[in-house]
Amino acid sequence: MNLDGVRTMKLTTLRPRYIVITPRSPESYKAHLEAKGCDDLEIQEAFHRVEQFAIMNREQPGYFDMVISADNEDETYEILRKLVVEFLGENEVKSAKFRQGSMSSITSTLEQRVCKQIF
């Protein structure tokens, strides 16, 4: 989601939670985007979005519920998983049921959008 989308959602009664995931290393992030098939323009746009979120976080501390800086997908997942468990409570997370095909479908959809969205 871009920053305008975040601003719009914050004005609703939905009470969204925003977690920004930023790369620690620009070189690793660029390599990740290239491996996903992003072209130079898409990579430039992705870096611009990262900078927009960083500026917003500096200018308005607390605007985002959490900022995760990581380059490794496994590390990022573990941090995010712990955050969700803490927020929802472990019992609610354990009771959630996912069909086997659902996660692979979600992952595939996310990979298709990775060039358009920040992590």
Salt bridges, closest charged atoms under 4 A:
ASP4 OD1 - ARG7 NH1 3.08
GLU34 OE2 - LYS30 NZ 3.95
GLU42 OE2 - LYS116 NZ 3.11
GLU51 OE2 - ARG58 NH2 3.45
ASP65 OD1 - ARG17 NH1 3.90
GLU73 OE2 - HIS32 ND1 3.65
GLU75 OE2 - ARG24 NH2 2.79
GLU78 OE2 - ARG81 NH2 2.69
GLU90 OE2 - LYS94 NZ 3.27
GLU111 OE2 - LYS36 NZ 3.78
